[in-house]
Amino acid sequence: MELSGNRKGRSSSLSSSSLLQFYAKYRELILFNKNIIIAAVASIIADAIVVNYAAQITSNNIVVSIVSMITDTGVYLATFAGMFLIDNKNKYIDSATGIKDSARFRGDVKKIVTALGVSELVYMTVKFTSIYVFLQSYIAPPYQVAMLTTLLAWIFYIITANAMVRWQKLFK
C-alpha cells in the first residue's frame, strides 16, 4: 500500500514540476495569449453594448458599423496594451541599475504592433470572407453565422499573432 502512495506522490510532484518548468519557459507567451483573449472578450462586450445603443439612436447601418469598428478596435487595443504593460512592467527595467531600458521597450512595441497589425488584417479577411461565403450558402441563421465566423477569425488571429511574435523573436 505504501509503495503506491509514494508513486502517486512522486508522480504528482513530477507533473507539478513539469508544469512549473513549462510555465517558466513559456511565461511571456502565455501572458501574451491571456492578454489577447481578455482584450477580445472586453471588446466583444463593449462592442455589443455600444452597437445596441447606436442602433437605437440611428437607423443608418453605416454609422452603426463605423461606431462598432471604432469601439471594437479601440477597446481591444487599449485593454491589450494596459494588460501587456502590467504584465511586463519589470521586464524593461535593469535589475542591477534600476534604469528603464527604453530602446528594448520601443523595439518590443514595434514587434507587437507589427504582430497585432498583421493579425488584425488576417482577422478582417477571414471574417469578411467567411461571413460572406456562409451567408451565401445559407448554412445557418445569420446570428449563428456571425458567431461561427467570429470564432473562426479569432482562431486565425491567435495563430497569426503567435507565429509573428515567434518569427520576430519577441519572447526569447
N, C-alpha and C positions, 0 to 999 in steps of 0.2 A: 504494500500500500504506500509506503513512504517513498519508494522509488518513483512511482507515477506522479506523486505530488511534487517531487523535486524536478522531474522533467517538465511538468507544467510550469513551474516557477521559472525554470531556465528558458523555456520557450517564450514565455511572456516577457521576460527581460530582454531576450534577443530581439523579439519583434518590436518592443518598445525602443530598444537601442537602434535598430534599423530604421525605424520611423523618425527618430531624432536625427540620425545621420542624413536621411533623405531630406528632412526639413532644413537642416543646416546647409546642405548643398544647394537646394533649390529655393531657399527662403525668399530671395528677391523676386524670382519668377512667380512664386505662389502669391506673394503680396501684390504683384503687378496684376495677376489674373483676378484676385479678390477685388481689387480696385475697379477693374473693368466691369465685373459683374455687379457690384454695388452701384457704380455710377450708371450702369444701364438700367437697373431697377429704379433708381431715383429719377432718371429721365423719362422712363415709361410712365411712372406715376404722375410726375409734374405735367407731362405732355397730355395725358388723359384729362387731367383737371382743367388745364388751360384750353384745350380744344373744346371741351364741354361748354365752358363759359363763352369762348369766342363764337361757337356755333349758335349760342343763344342771342348774342349781340348782333351778329351779321349773318346773312344768308349767302354771302359771297364766299364760295368754296376756295377760291384762290387766296383770299386774305386769311382764311382759316388754315389753309395748308402752309402758307408762309409763316404764320404765327407758330404753327406746330413745329416746323423745321427749326425755327429760331429757338424755341423753348427746348426741344429735344437736344439740339447740339449744345446750347448754352449750359443747360443743367448737367449734361453728360461731362462736358469738358471741365466745368468748374468743380464738380464733385470729384472727378478723377484727379485733377491737379491738386486739390486740397488733400485728398487721401494719400496721394503719392508723396507730397511734401511731409505729411505727418509721419508716414512710414519710414521715410528716408532722411529725417531731419539731422541725424548724426552722421550719415554717410558722407556728407560733404564738408565735415569739419575734421581737421587733422587732430587726432587724439593726443599727439605729443605737444603740439604748439597751441591748439585751440583756435587756429585760424581757419576761416572758411575758404574752401577750395573752389573759387568762383569759376575757374576755367573748366574744371571737371563737371561742375553743375551745368554750365552752359552747353558743354558737349553732350551730356546726358539728355538735357531738354531738347536739343536738336534731334537726337536719335528718337526720343519719344514722340515728338511732333511728326517726324517722318513716318514712324511706325503707325501711329494712330491715323495720320492723313491717308496713307495708302490703304489701311484697313477700312477707313470710312468710305473710300472710293469703291472698294470691293463690296462693302455692305450695301451701298446705294445701288450698285449694279446688280447684285444678286437679288435684292429686294424688289427693284423695279421689274427686272426680267421675270422673276418667278411669279410675282403677283399678276403680271400681265398674262403669262402662259397659263397659270392655274385658273384665272378668271375666264379666259377664252375657252378652256376645256370644260368648264362647269363641273369640276370635280367635288366641290363643296360650296356651302353658302359663303358669301363674301367675308363675314366676320371670322369664319374658320380659316379661310384662305389668308386673311390678314395675319392671324396668329401663327399659322404654319410658316408663312414666308418670313415673318419677323424672326422666328426661331431659326429657320434655315440661314437667314442673312447673318444672325448673331454667331452661329457656328462658324461660318466663313470668316467673319470679323475676328473672332478669337484666334482661329488658326493662323490668319494672316498676321495679326499683331504679334503672336508668339514667334512666328517664323521671322518677322522683321527684327525683333529685338535680339533674337538668336544670331541672325545674319550680321547685325550691326555690333554684336558682342557687347550689348549693353550690360548684361549681368555676367561678369567674368568669374 
